[in-house]
Amino acid sequence: MNLSPSEFERAIAALLMDPGYRNVKVTGGAGDLGRDITCKDRNSRTVMVQCKR
């Protein structure tokens, strides 16, 4: 709870890189349509992540 919402999103994005997600981008903010992070999995499928803390 010590992280701001944007810091939390960046921390989660960094964690996603470890298991092999690629092109990890933090997209959160006003008008993000619930997508805080977008990335690609090992099969090149687009993955959208919504962060809640």
N, C-alpha and C positions, 0 to 999 in steps of 0.2 A: 504494500500500500504506500510505500515511500516514493514510488515512481509516478510521474505524471502519466496521463493517458498516452501521450505520444511516445514517452520513454518506454512504456510498457509494450506498445506496438513494435518499437524497434528491437526490444529485447526478445520478443517472440520471433520476429523475423530472423534474428541472429541464430536462434535455436533451430529454426527450420533448415538452415543451411547444413547443419551437422548430419541429418539423415539423408542428405542428397538432393534436396529440393534446389532447383536452379532458378535464375532470374527472379530472385526474391525482391519484391518491391513493396514498400510501405505506401499505401494509397489512402489511408484514413484521413478524415477531415470532413468538413461540411460537404454534404452532397455525395458522400462515398457509397451510397446505396447499400450500406451494411458491409462493404468490403474494406477491411483494414489492411490486408496484405494479399497480394497476388503472387503466384509463383508457378513453376512447372514441376511436375513429378518426374520420376525416372522414365515414364512412358510418354513424356512430352504433353501430358494432359494439363490443362490449366486448372489450378486449385485456387479457390478464394477463401480467405480466412477472416472470420469476424472475431475480434478480441473482446473479451469480457473480463473485468477484474473485480 
